[in-house]
């Protein structure tokens, strides 16, 4: 699940005032017993069903014109090796996701890459978000890595586009470029650099040519902040990559245990809590087909009392059919109807209820059982040599033993 888009103000859900569960309002987020038990019960077969790639469309929410927003969201999970200096290579789950959209003509993008163990423990995760405003683009990165003492979270914020350093140009012309009409020089000192940046205007100490009509704003130095957390605080931590896998597991089970609350990291890098609860089975349109989906609510509760919620609708195969962030003017929809027939490795539910069956009363089933019982017994006879046979032996030698009155033990049985 990707973070909220930059510049989107979170809104409270409509209706009555909503407040997080009491477990989410504690100062030090902790893993609940129900959540810890759930993590222990996740098996490798369930994770295998969650390893697939999917692509959905980003559209405008509500009654807005569909052309006001557009884009794509994709997510994939697979097994991959994880290497770290001084440590043996580990086999873990690589979760990757990305979203690129445009709202009111402003492009935005986000990417996610996480290495997660089969127990949903995050080894390393990198998130990047970018709001491509023409005059003042914003880029935000969040990197978290676990170590023997706990986890370190580093957040980097970069604003602006042009760097006035040697080798970084706002609009670099070709080498040897001569200024023409409508162009001006932008001083770009290159003292201390091994060579002048490519595209520098000759004789002007690294000045570069930019259009007079263009607006050039210096790029501020990136703002970096780091947070360190102990291993006790990180127990059961569920960042974005692990949360994506957890949602797929819940979707395949078609059930969410009560009290499913995990520690998480908010957009500012601080500890918070995330809760999961089922909203039930609903009917939603996938492409042009009306399909049955299982809806899960995920909520992130910060220490300041602000909560962000997502409603995710899943098909029985675990594939995402619809994603809505409460208060966001965009939503994500599945348009590919070809995935509706997938069951994610599980047997589909029959259209009729199960009926009790007494196989001993069913002549055909009883006959099959007795024939199979005889074949299994005969295999044991020939495998272990001379074994007494019952009087009514199907082998045609009443009484006696194999290897005695019948055939020698060293001889193969008749066909």
C-alpha contacts under 8 A as a table, 3 or more apart, distances in Angstrom:
res1	aa1	res2	aa2	distance
1	X	97	X	7.78
1	X	240	X	5.59
1	X	241	X	7.05
1	X	243	X	6.92
1	X	244	X	5.52
2	X	97	X	7.53
2	X	98	X	7.56
2	X	99	X	7.81
2	X	110	X	7.35
2	X	111	X	7.69
2	X	112	X	7.27
2	X	240	X	6.72
3	X	240	X	7.83
3	X	267	X	7.54
4	X	8	X	7.03
4	X	325	X	7.83
5	X	8	X	5.74
5	X	108	X	7.66
5	X	129	X	7.71
6	X	108	X	7.99
6	X	129	X	7.40
6	X	130	X	7.46
6	X	131	X	6.36
8	X	328	X	6.63
9	X	327	X	7.47
9	X	328	X	7.65
10	X	308	X	6.83
10	X	326	X	7.52
10	X	327	X	5.53
10	X	328	X	7.07
11	X	326	X	6.86
11	X	327	X	4.67
11	X	328	X	7.89
12	X	17	X	7.92
12	X	18	X	7.72
12	X	307	X	7.98
12	X	326	X	7.48
12	X	327	X	6.93
13	X	17	X	7.86
13	X	18	X	7.33
13	X	326	X	6.30
13	X	327	X	7.10
14	X	17	X	8.00
20	X	24	X	6.08
20	X	25	X	6.94
20	X	301	X	6.92
20	X	307	X	7.58
21	X	24	X	5.43
21	X	25	X	6.97
22	X	25	X	5.35
22	X	26	X	7.26
23	X	26	X	6.11
23	X	261	X	7.75
24	X	29	X	6.94
24	X	261	X	7.57
24	X	272	X	7.90
24	X	273	X	5.72
24	X	274	X	7.62
24	X	275	X	7.82
24	X	301	X	6.56
25	X	301	X	7.76
25	X	303	X	7.06
25	X	305	X	7.76
26	X	29	X	6.16
27	X	303	X	6.78
28	X	233	X	7.97
28	X	271	X	7.86
29	X	233	X	7.61
29	X	262	X	7.69
29	X	263	X	5.44
29	X	271	X	6.96
29	X	272	X	6.00
29	X	273	X	5.85
30	X	233	X	7.17
30	X	235	X	7.70
30	X	262	X	6.78
30	X	263	X	5.88
30	X	273	X	7.90
31	X	35	X	6.41
31	X	36	X	6.55
31	X	235	X	6.81
31	X	236	X	5.79
31	X	237	X	7.83
31	X	261	X	6.39
31	X	262	X	5.04
31	X	263	X	6.15
32	X	35	X	5.23
32	X	36	X	6.27
32	X	259	X	7.05
32	X	260	X	6.98
32	X	261	X	5.92
32	X	262	X	6.88
33	X	36	X	5.06
33	X	37	X	6.09
34	X	37	X	5.22
34	X	38	X	6.17
34	X	257	X	7.32
34	X	258	X	7.31
34	X	259	X	5.91
34	X	260	X	5.91
34	X	261	X	7.90
35	X	38	X	5.03
35	X	39	X	6.34
35	X	259	X	7.05
35	X	260	X	4.86
35	X	261	X	5.97
35	X	262	X	6.68
36	X	39	X	5.26
36	X	40	X	6.43
36	X	236	X	7.02
37	X	40	X	5.15
37	X	41	X	6.42
38	X	41	X	5.28
38	X	42	X	6.64
39	X	42	X	5.54
39	X	119	X	6.44
39	X	120	X	7.45
40	X	119	X	7.30
42	X	46	X	6.68
42	X	47	X	7.59
42	X	119	X	7.42
43	X	46	X	5.50
43	X	47	X	6.68
44	X	47	X	5.09
44	X	48	X	6.21
44	X	118	X	7.35
45	X	48	X	5.14
45	X	49	X	6.65
46	X	49	X	5.34
46	X	50	X	6.81
46	X	249	X	6.48
46	X	252	X	7.91
47	X	50	X	5.09
47	X	51	X	6.78
47	X	118	X	7.53
47	X	245	X	7.88
47	X	249	X	7.05
48	X	51	X	5.47
49	X	52	X	7.71
49	X	252	X	7.96
49	X	317	X	7.96
49	X	318	X	7.86
49	X	344	X	5.68
49	X	345	X	6.59
50	X	77	X	7.17
50	X	245	X	6.79
50	X	248	X	5.89
50	X	249	X	6.73
50	X	318	X	6.93
51	X	76	X	7.05
51	X	77	X	4.84
51	X	78	X	5.22
51	X	79	X	7.96
52	X	76	X	5.61
52	X	77	X	5.74
52	X	78	X	7.01
53	X	74	X	7.34
53	X	75	X	5.67
53	X	76	X	4.01
53	X	77	X	6.57
54	X	74	X	5.60
54	X	75	X	5.58
54	X	76	X	6.42
54	X	319	X	7.30
54	X	320	X	7.88
55	X	72	X	6.96
55	X	73	X	5.78
55	X	74	X	4.29
55	X	75	X	6.71
55	X	334	X	7.43
56	X	72	X	5.75
56	X	73	X	5.24
56	X	74	X	6.23
56	X	321	X	7.97
56	X	332	X	6.28
56	X	333	X	5.55
56	X	334	X	4.79
56	X	335	X	6.72
57	X	70	X	7.29
57	X	71	X	5.95
57	X	72	X	4.58
57	X	73	X	6.19
57	X	332	X	5.56
57	X	333	X	5.27
57	X	334	X	6.29
57	X	335	X	7.00
58	X	69	X	7.12
58	X	70	X	5.06
58	X	71	X	4.77
58	X	72	X	5.23
58	X	73	X	6.68
58	X	101	X	6.73
58	X	330	X	6.73
58	X	331	X	5.78
58	X	332	X	4.55
58	X	333	X	6.43
59	X	66	X	6.02
59	X	67	X	7.78
59	X	68	X	7.99
59	X	69	X	5.35
59	X	70	X	4.91
59	X	71	X	7.04
59	X	330	X	5.70
59	X	331	X	5.64
59	X	332	X	6.31
59	X	333	X	7.38
60	X	64	X	5.98
60	X	65	X	6.74
60	X	66	X	5.25
60	X	67	X	7.41
60	X	68	X	6.30
60	X	69	X	4.98
60	X	70	X	6.98
60	X	329	X	6.09
60	X	330	X	4.50
60	X	331	X	6.22
61	X	64	X	6.25
61	X	328	X	7.83
61	X	329	X	5.26
61	X	330	X	4.76
61	X	331	X	5.56
62	X	329	X	7.63
64	X	68	X	7.14
65	X	68	X	5.68
66	X	69	X	6.25
66	X	70	X	7.48
67	X	70	X	6.60
68	X	102	X	7.84
68	X	103	X	5.86
68	X	104	X	5.48
68	X	105	X	7.69
69	X	101	X	6.96
69	X	102	X	5.37
69	X	103	X	4.48
69	X	104	X	6.57
69	X	330	X	6.89
70	X	101	X	5.41
70	X	102	X	5.51
70	X	103	X	6.97
71	X	99	X	7.47
71	X	100	X	5.48
71	X	101	X	3.99
71	X	102	X	6.33
72	X	99	X	5.75
72	X	100	X	5.62
72	X	101	X	6.36
73	X	97	X	7.53
73	X	98	X	5.75
73	X	99	X	4.22
73	X	100	X	6.55
73	X	332	X	7.32
74	X	97	X	5.52
74	X	98	X	5.44
74	X	99	X	6.42
75	X	95	X	7.53
75	X	96	X	5.74
75	X	97	X	4.07
75	X	98	X	6.49
76	X	95	X	5.91
76	X	96	X	5.36
76	X	97	X	6.27
77	X	93	X	6.61
77	X	94	X	5.58
77	X	95	X	4.49
77	X	96	X	6.38
78	X	93	X	5.57
78	X	94	X	5.41
78	X	95	X	6.81
79	X	91	X	6.86
79	X	92	X	5.72
79	X	93	X	4.59
79	X	94	X	5.91
80	X	91	X	5.87
80	X	92	X	5.67
80	X	93	X	5.89
80	X	94	X	5.76
81	X	89	X	6.32
81	X	90	X	5.56
81	X	91	X	4.60
81	X	92	X	6.12
82	X	89	X	5.66
82	X	90	X	5.12
82	X	91	X	6.16
82	X	92	X	6.59
82	X	115	X	7.16
83	X	87	X	7.19
83	X	88	X	6.96
83	X	89	X	4.87
83	X	90	X	6.65
84	X	87	X	5.55
84	X	88	X	7.37
84	X	89	X	7.18
91	X	117	X	7.76
92	X	115	X	6.45
92	X	116	X	5.75
92	X	117	X	4.84
92	X	118	X	6.49
93	X	115	X	5.71
93	X	116	X	5.04
93	X	117	X	5.99
93	X	118	X	6.90
94	X	113	X	7.27
94	X	114	X	5.84
94	X	115	X	4.80
94	X	116	X	6.42
95	X	112	X	7.69
95	X	113	X	5.77
95	X	114	X	5.13
95	X	115	X	6.40
95	X	116	X	7.44
95	X	241	X	5.83
95	X	242	X	7.94
96	X	111	X	7.59
96	X	112	X	5.44
96	X	113	X	4.58
96	X	114	X	6.52
96	X	241	X	7.54
97	X	111	X	5.75
97	X	112	X	5.00
97	X	113	X	6.70
98	X	109	X	7.46
98	X	110	X	5.53
98	X	111	X	4.21
98	X	112	X	6.10
99	X	109	X	5.51
99	X	110	X	5.26
99	X	111	X	6.50
100	X	107	X	7.46
100	X	108	X	5.91
100	X	109	X	4.28
100	X	110	X	6.55
101	X	107	X	5.86
101	X	108	X	5.54
101	X	109	X	6.33
102	X	105	X	5.80
102	X	106	X	5.32
102	X	107	X	4.25
102	X	108	X	6.06
103	X	106	X	5.29
103	X	107	X	6.56
103	X	108	X	7.99
106	X	131	X	7.59
106	X	132	X	6.50
106	X	133	X	6.35
107	X	131	X	6.44
107	X	132	X	5.43
107	X	133	X	7.46
108	X	129	X	7.62
108	X	130	X	5.59
108	X	131	X	4.52
108	X	132	X	5.73
109	X	129	X	5.83
109	X	130	X	5.30
109	X	131	X	6.73
110	X	127	X	7.38
110	X	128	X	5.43
110	X	129	X	4.23
110	X	130	X	6.23
111	X	127	X	5.76
111	X	128	X	5.29
111	X	129	X	6.64
112	X	125	X	7.45
112	X	126	X	5.91
112	X	127	X	4.65
112	X	128	X	6.67
112	X	241	X	7.36
113	X	125	X	5.68
113	X	126	X	5.31
113	X	127	X	6.59
113	X	241	X	7.16
114	X	122	X	7.17
114	X	123	X	7.63
114	X	124	X	5.73
114	X	125	X	4.13
114	X	126	X	6.37
114	X	241	X	5.42
114	X	242	X	7.82
115	X	122	X	6.07
115	X	123	X	5.55
115	X	124	X	5.41
115	X	125	X	6.37
115	X	241	X	7.73
116	X	119	X	7.81
116	X	120	X	5.54
116	X	121	X	5.47
116	X	122	X	4.52
116	X	123	X	5.79
116	X	124	X	7.46
116	X	241	X	7.38
116	X	242	X	6.38
117	X	120	X	5.12
117	X	121	X	5.16
117	X	122	X	6.51
117	X	123	X	7.23
118	X	121	X	7.34
120	X	238	X	7.49
120	X	242	X	5.58
120	X	245	X	7.82
120	X	246	X	7.84
121	X	236	X	7.12
121	X	237	X	7.15
121	X	238	X	7.45
121	X	242	X	7.23
122	X	125	X	7.14
122	X	145	X	7.88
122	X	146	X	7.20
122	X	237	X	7.67
122	X	238	X	7.43
122	X	239	X	7.43
122	X	241	X	7.82
122	X	242	X	6.69
123	X	145	X	5.91
123	X	146	X	5.26
124	X	143	X	7.61
124	X	144	X	5.63
124	X	145	X	4.33
124	X	146	X	6.28
125	X	143	X	5.78
125	X	144	X	5.29
125	X	145	X	6.51
125	X	241	X	7.42
126	X	141	X	7.31
126	X	142	X	5.83
126	X	143	X	4.55
126	X	144	X	6.58
127	X	141	X	5.54
127	X	142	X	5.06
127	X	143	X	6.40
128	X	139	X	7.25
128	X	140	X	5.74
128	X	141	X	4.42
128	X	142	X	6.50
129	X	139	X	5.70
129	X	140	X	5.16
129	X	141	X	6.42
130	X	137	X	7.33
130	X	138	X	5.65
130	X	139	X	4.36
130	X	140	X	6.36
131	X	137	X	5.69
131	X	138	X	5.18
131	X	139	X	6.48
132	X	136	X	7.55
132	X	137	X	4.66
132	X	138	X	6.59
133	X	136	X	5.22
133	X	137	X	4.50
133	X	138	X	7.32
134	X	137	X	6.31
135	X	160	X	7.57
135	X	215	X	7.23
135	X	216	X	7.91
135	X	217	X	7.46
136	X	159	X	6.57
136	X	160	X	4.96
136	X	161	X	6.92
136	X	217	X	7.72
137	X	159	X	5.90
137	X	160	X	5.37
137	X	161	X	6.45
138	X	157	X	7.49
138	X	158	X	5.96
138	X	159	X	4.68
138	X	160	X	6.63
139	X	157	X	5.95
139	X	158	X	5.15
139	X	159	X	6.40
140	X	155	X	7.37
140	X	156	X	5.74
140	X	157	X	4.63
140	X	158	X	6.36
141	X	155	X	5.71
141	X	156	X	5.09
141	X	157	X	6.56
142	X	153	X	7.06
142	X	154	X	5.78
142	X	155	X	4.54
142	X	156	X	6.47
142	X	269	X	7.82
143	X	153	X	5.74
143	X	154	X	5.19
143	X	155	X	6.46
144	X	151	X	6.83
144	X	152	X	5.59
144	X	153	X	4.32
144	X	154	X	6.28
145	X	151	X	5.63
145	X	152	X	5.63
145	X	153	X	6.78
146	X	149	X	7.96
146	X	150	X	5.73
146	X	151	X	4.17
146	X	152	X	6.49
147	X	150	X	5.35
147	X	151	X	5.81
147	X	152	X	7.95
148	X	231	X	7.73
149	X	230	X	5.89
149	X	231	X	5.84
150	X	228	X	7.39
150	X	229	X	5.60
150	X	230	X	4.35
150	X	231	X	3.98
150	X	232	X	7.63
150	X	233	X	7.92
150	X	234	X	6.57
151	X	228	X	5.83
151	X	229	X	5.36
151	X	230	X	6.62
151	X	231	X	7.10
151	X	234	X	7.21
152	X	226	X	6.91
152	X	227	X	5.69
152	X	228	X	4.45
152	X	229	X	6.43
153	X	226	X	5.53
153	X	227	X	5.05
153	X	228	X	6.30
153	X	269	X	6.52
154	X	224	X	6.92
154	X	225	X	5.68
154	X	226	X	4.31
154	X	227	X	6.43
154	X	269	X	7.60
155	X	224	X	5.60
155	X	225	X	5.27
155	X	226	X	6.33
155	X	268	X	7.71
155	X	269	X	6.93
156	X	222	X	6.31
156	X	223	X	5.50
156	X	224	X	4.48
156	X	225	X	6.63
157	X	222	X	5.54
157	X	223	X	5.10
157	X	224	X	6.59
158	X	219	X	7.72
158	X	220	X	6.84
158	X	221	X	6.91
158	X	222	X	4.62
158	X	223	X	6.50
159	X	219	X	6.07
159	X	220	X	5.97
159	X	222	X	7.38
160	X	217	X	6.46
160	X	218	X	6.25
160	X	219	X	4.18
160	X	220	X	6.31
161	X	170	X	7.65
161	X	217	X	6.89
161	X	218	X	6.73
161	X	219	X	5.21
162	X	168	X	7.48
162	X	169	X	6.79
162	X	170	X	5.14
162	X	216	X	6.92
162	X	217	X	6.25
162	X	218	X	5.03
162	X	219	X	4.97
163	X	168	X	5.75
163	X	169	X	6.82
163	X	170	X	7.23
163	X	218	X	5.86
163	X	219	X	5.17
163	X	220	X	7.88
164	X	168	X	6.51
164	X	169	X	7.13
164	X	188	X	5.68
164	X	189	X	7.78
164	X	218	X	6.70
164	X	219	X	7.72
165	X	168	X	5.55
165	X	169	X	7.83
165	X	188	X	6.50
165	X	189	X	7.09
165	X	190	X	7.03
166	X	169	X	7.94
166	X	188	X	6.72
166	X	189	X	6.61
166	X	190	X	4.83
166	X	191	X	7.90
166	X	193	X	6.41
166	X	196	X	6.77
166	X	197	X	5.75
166	X	206	X	7.59
167	X	196	X	7.07
167	X	197	X	4.28
167	X	198	X	6.89
168	X	197	X	7.14
169	X	172	X	5.43
169	X	197	X	7.80
169	X	208	X	7.18
170	X	210	X	7.25
170	X	216	X	7.29
171	X	208	X	7.58
171	X	209	X	6.96
171	X	210	X	5.67
172	X	198	X	7.35
172	X	199	X	5.11
172	X	200	X	7.40
172	X	208	X	6.47
172	X	209	X	6.71
172	X	210	X	7.48
173	X	177	X	6.09
173	X	199	X	4.95
173	X	200	X	7.58
173	X	208	X	7.38
173	X	209	X	6.39
174	X	177	X	5.44
174	X	198	X	7.58
174	X	199	X	5.05
175	X	198	X	6.16
175	X	199	X	4.45
175	X	200	X	6.69
175	X	201	X	7.57
176	X	199	X	6.96
176	X	200	X	7.50
176	X	201	X	6.41
176	X	202	X	6.38
177	X	199	X	7.07
177	X	200	X	7.90
177	X	201	X	6.29
177	X	202	X	7.97
178	X	201	X	7.15
179	X	183	X	6.21
179	X	184	X	7.21
179	X	209	X	6.74
180	X	183	X	5.79
182	X	211	X	6.03
182	X	212	X	5.31
182	X	213	X	7.45
183	X	209	X	6.24
183	X	210	X	5.62
183	X	211	X	4.48
183	X	212	X	4.90
184	X	209	X	5.71
184	X	210	X	5.73
184	X	211	X	6.31
184	X	212	X	5.63
185	X	207	X	5.87
185	X	208	X	5.55
185	X	209	X	4.91
185	X	210	X	6.46
186	X	207	X	5.31
186	X	208	X	5.37
186	X	209	X	6.39
186	X	210	X	6.95
187	X	204	X	7.96
187	X	205	X	7.65
187	X	206	X	6.68
187	X	207	X	4.35
187	X	208	X	6.71
188	X	205	X	7.30
188	X	206	X	5.15
188	X	207	X	4.91
188	X	208	X	6.84
189	X	205	X	6.07
189	X	206	X	5.46
189	X	207	X	7.08
190	X	193	X	5.51
190	X	195	X	7.70
190	X	196	X	6.08
190	X	197	X	7.61
190	X	205	X	6.74
190	X	206	X	5.71
193	X	196	X	6.83
196	X	200	X	6.70
196	X	205	X	7.98
196	X	206	X	6.01
197	X	200	X	5.77
197	X	206	X	6.80
199	X	208	X	6.58
200	X	204	X	7.76
200	X	205	X	7.89
200	X	206	X	4.98
200	X	207	X	5.55
200	X	208	X	4.89
200	X	209	X	7.59
201	X	204	X	5.81
201	X	205	X	7.74
201	X	206	X	6.35
201	X	207	X	5.53
201	X	208	X	5.50
201	X	209	X	6.94
202	X	205	X	7.45
202	X	206	X	7.55
203	X	206	X	7.74
204	X	207	X	5.33
210	X	214	X	7.00
211	X	214	X	5.11
227	X	269	X	7.00
227	X	270	X	7.69
229	X	233	X	6.35
229	X	234	X	6.89
230	X	233	X	5.42
230	X	234	X	6.46
231	X	234	X	4.97
231	X	235	X	6.41
232	X	235	X	5.52
234	X	237	X	5.12
234	X	263	X	7.33
235	X	263	X	7.79
236	X	262	X	6.14
236	X	263	X	6.43
237	X	262	X	6.14
237	X	263	X	4.76
237	X	264	X	5.44
238	X	241	X	7.78
238	X	242	X	5.51
238	X	243	X	5.72
238	X	262	X	6.27
238	X	263	X	6.21
238	X	264	X	5.29
238	X	265	X	7.95
238	X	274	X	7.96
239	X	242	X	5.69
239	X	243	X	5.97
239	X	264	X	5.51
239	X	265	X	6.22
240	X	243	X	4.99
240	X	244	X	6.27
241	X	244	X	5.32
241	X	245	X	6.84
242	X	245	X	5.24
242	X	246	X	6.22
243	X	246	X	4.92
243	X	247	X	6.13
244	X	247	X	5.30
244	X	248	X	6.48
245	X	248	X	5.16
245	X	249	X	6.34
246	X	249	X	5.10
246	X	250	X	6.22
247	X	250	X	5.08
247	X	251	X	6.03
247	X	296	X	7.91
248	X	251	X	4.96
248	X	252	X	6.22
248	X	318	X	5.14
248	X	319	X	7.25
249	X	252	X	5.23
249	X	253	X	6.31
249	X	318	X	7.20
250	X	253	X	5.09
250	X	254	X	6.00
250	X	255	X	5.99
250	X	256	X	6.10
251	X	254	X	4.96
251	X	255	X	7.06
251	X	294	X	6.73
251	X	296	X	7.96
251	X	314	X	5.93
251	X	315	X	7.31
251	X	316	X	6.69
251	X	317	X	7.61
251	X	318	X	4.98
251	X	319	X	7.97
252	X	316	X	5.85
252	X	317	X	6.03
252	X	318	X	4.97
252	X	344	X	7.60
253	X	256	X	7.95
254	X	294	X	6.46
254	X	316	X	7.24
255	X	278	X	6.86
256	X	260	X	7.59
256	X	276	X	7.28
256	X	277	X	5.88
256	X	278	X	5.59
256	X	296	X	7.96
257	X	260	X	6.14
257	X	277	X	7.45
258	X	277	X	6.89
259	X	275	X	7.73
259	X	276	X	7.89
260	X	275	X	5.83
260	X	276	X	5.60
260	X	277	X	7.21
261	X	273	X	6.77
261	X	274	X	5.69
261	X	275	X	4.39
261	X	276	X	6.58
262	X	273	X	5.68
262	X	274	X	5.36
262	X	275	X	6.48
263	X	271	X	6.85
263	X	272	X	5.83
263	X	273	X	4.49
263	X	274	X	6.20
264	X	271	X	5.81
264	X	272	X	5.11
264	X	273	X	5.12
264	X	274	X	5.97
264	X	300	X	7.71
265	X	268	X	7.79
265	X	269	X	5.60
265	X	270	X	5.50
265	X	271	X	4.81
265	X	272	X	5.67
265	X	273	X	7.66
266	X	269	X	5.38
266	X	270	X	5.56
266	X	271	X	6.43
266	X	272	X	6.16
266	X	300	X	7.55
266	X	302	X	6.86
267	X	270	X	7.52
271	X	302	X	7.65
272	X	300	X	7.13
272	X	301	X	5.96
272	X	302	X	4.97
272	X	303	X	6.34
273	X	300	X	5.79
273	X	301	X	5.35
273	X	302	X	6.79
274	X	298	X	6.88
274	X	299	X	5.44
274	X	300	X	4.35
274	X	301	X	6.16
275	X	298	X	5.74
275	X	299	X	5.32
275	X	300	X	6.64
276	X	296	X	6.91
276	X	297	X	5.67
276	X	298	X	4.72
276	X	299	X	6.66
277	X	296	X	5.86
277	X	297	X	5.40
277	X	298	X	6.86
278	X	294	X	7.89
278	X	295	X	6.18
278	X	296	X	4.62
278	X	297	X	6.21
279	X	294	X	7.57
279	X	295	X	5.22
279	X	296	X	5.58
279	X	297	X	6.65
280	X	294	X	5.90
280	X	295	X	5.71
280	X	296	X	7.55
281	X	292	X	6.79
281	X	293	X	5.69
281	X	294	X	4.64
281	X	295	X	6.31
282	X	292	X	5.80
282	X	293	X	5.44
282	X	294	X	6.38
282	X	295	X	7.09
283	X	290	X	6.52
283	X	291	X	5.61
283	X	292	X	4.66
283	X	293	X	6.10
284	X	290	X	5.66
284	X	291	X	5.53
284	X	292	X	6.42
284	X	293	X	6.78
285	X	288	X	6.28
285	X	289	X	5.49
285	X	290	X	4.42
285	X	291	X	5.93
286	X	289	X	5.24
286	X	290	X	6.19
286	X	291	X	6.39
286	X	321	X	6.79
286	X	333	X	7.61
286	X	334	X	6.00
286	X	335	X	5.85
286	X	336	X	7.43
286	X	337	X	6.47
287	X	334	X	6.83
287	X	335	X	4.39
287	X	336	X	6.35
287	X	337	X	5.91
288	X	337	X	7.76
289	X	337	X	7.30
291	X	340	X	7.95
292	X	315	X	6.99
293	X	313	X	5.71
293	X	314	X	5.21
293	X	315	X	5.00
293	X	316	X	7.08
293	X	321	X	7.60
294	X	313	X	5.46
294	X	314	X	5.14
294	X	315	X	6.50
294	X	316	X	7.49
295	X	311	X	6.62
295	X	312	X	5.52
295	X	313	X	4.31
295	X	314	X	6.31
296	X	311	X	5.80
296	X	312	X	5.29
296	X	313	X	6.47
297	X	309	X	6.88
297	X	310	X	5.73
297	X	311	X	4.65
297	X	312	X	6.39
298	X	309	X	5.68
298	X	310	X	5.28
298	X	311	X	6.56
298	X	312	X	7.86
299	X	307	X	6.49
299	X	308	X	5.54
299	X	309	X	4.27
299	X	310	X	6.41
300	X	307	X	5.49
300	X	308	X	5.28
300	X	309	X	6.48
301	X	305	X	6.57
301	X	306	X	6.03
301	X	307	X	4.48
301	X	308	X	6.76
302	X	305	X	5.58
302	X	306	X	5.56
302	X	307	X	6.34
303	X	306	X	7.45
308	X	325	X	7.74
308	X	326	X	7.22
309	X	325	X	5.95
309	X	326	X	5.67
310	X	323	X	6.93
310	X	324	X	5.56
310	X	325	X	4.36
310	X	326	X	6.03
311	X	322	X	8.00
311	X	323	X	5.83
311	X	324	X	5.18
311	X	325	X	6.43
311	X	326	X	7.58
312	X	320	X	7.04
312	X	321	X	7.66
312	X	322	X	5.83
312	X	323	X	4.62
312	X	324	X	6.53
313	X	320	X	6.01
313	X	321	X	5.41
313	X	322	X	4.99
313	X	323	X	6.41
314	X	317	X	7.75
314	X	318	X	5.71
314	X	319	X	5.54
314	X	320	X	4.59
314	X	321	X	5.31
314	X	322	X	7.16
315	X	318	X	5.46
315	X	319	X	5.42
315	X	320	X	6.46
315	X	321	X	6.40
315	X	340	X	7.45
316	X	319	X	7.40
316	X	343	X	6.05
316	X	344	X	7.28
317	X	342	X	5.87
317	X	343	X	4.41
317	X	344	X	4.10
317	X	345	X	7.62
317	X	346	X	7.87
318	X	344	X	6.77
320	X	323	X	7.40
320	X	334	X	7.11
321	X	333	X	5.88
321	X	334	X	4.81
322	X	331	X	7.46
322	X	332	X	5.51
322	X	333	X	4.63
322	X	334	X	6.23
323	X	331	X	5.89
323	X	332	X	4.95
323	X	333	X	6.68
324	X	328	X	7.59
324	X	330	X	7.51
324	X	331	X	5.00
324	X	332	X	6.61
325	X	328	X	5.46
325	X	330	X	7.84
325	X	331	X	6.99
328	X	331	X	7.46
334	X	337	X	7.93
336	X	339	X	6.47
337	X	340	X	5.64
338	X	341	X	6.72
339	X	342	X	5.46
342	X	345	X	7.98
343	X	346	X	5.55
343	X	347	X	6.97
343	X	348	X	6.52
350	X	353	X	7.08
358	X	361	X	5.60
358	X	362	X	6.78
359	X	362	X	5.02
359	X	363	X	7.84
359	X	365	X	5.76
359	X	366	X	6.01
360	X	363	X	7.19
360	X	365	X	7.34
360	X	366	X	5.43
361	X	366	X	7.39
362	X	365	X	5.49
362	X	366	X	6.01
363	X	366	X	5.20
363	X	367	X	6.09
364	X	367	X	5.10
364	X	368	X	6.25
365	X	368	X	5.09
365	X	369	X	6.19
366	X	369	X	5.07
366	X	370	X	6.25
367	X	370	X	5.23
367	X	371	X	6.17
368	X	371	X	5.24
368	X	372	X	6.15
369	X	372	X	5.22
369	X	373	X	6.10
370	X	373	X	4.97
370	X	374	X	6.27
371	X	374	X	5.23
371	X	375	X	6.32
372	X	375	X	5.09
372	X	376	X	6.17
373	X	376	X	5.24
373	X	377	X	6.22
374	X	377	X	5.08
374	X	378	X	6.13
375	X	378	X	5.14
375	X	379	X	6.28
376	X	379	X	5.21
376	X	380	X	6.54
377	X	380	X	5.19
377	X	381	X	6.38
378	X	381	X	4.98
378	X	382	X	6.46
379	X	382	X	5.55
379	X	383	X	6.15
380	X	383	X	5.11
380	X	384	X	6.20
381	X	384	X	5.60
381	X	385	X	6.30
381	X	386	X	7.20
381	X	387	X	5.91
382	X	385	X	5.54
382	X	386	X	7.80
382	X	413	X	7.51
384	X	387	X	7.23
385	X	402	X	7.08
385	X	403	X	7.24
385	X	409	X	5.87
386	X	401	X	5.96
386	X	402	X	4.82
386	X	403	X	5.44
386	X	404	X	7.49
386	X	409	X	6.55
387	X	401	X	5.88
387	X	402	X	6.13
388	X	399	X	7.51
388	X	400	X	6.43
388	X	401	X	4.68
388	X	402	X	6.92
389	X	393	X	6.21
389	X	398	X	7.59
389	X	399	X	6.03
389	X	400	X	6.65
389	X	401	X	5.97
389	X	402	X	7.56
390	X	393	X	5.49
390	X	398	X	7.16
390	X	399	X	6.02
391	X	398	X	4.93
391	X	399	X	4.80
392	X	398	X	6.10
392	X	399	X	7.79
393	X	396	X	6.05
393	X	397	X	6.47
393	X	398	X	5.92
393	X	399	X	7.65
394	X	397	X	7.86
397	X	400	X	6.96
397	X	405	X	7.94
397	X	406	X	6.39
400	X	404	X	6.64
400	X	405	X	5.75
400	X	406	X	7.23
401	X	404	X	5.13
401	X	405	X	6.23
401	X	406	X	6.57
402	X	405	X	6.94
402	X	406	X	5.39
402	X	407	X	6.01
402	X	408	X	7.07
402	X	409	X	6.63
403	X	406	X	5.83
403	X	407	X	4.94
403	X	408	X	4.05
403	X	409	X	4.22
403	X	410	X	7.75
404	X	407	X	6.58
404	X	408	X	6.60
404	X	409	X	7.90
407	X	411	X	6.54
407	X	413	X	7.50
408	X	411	X	5.28
409	X	412	X	7.64
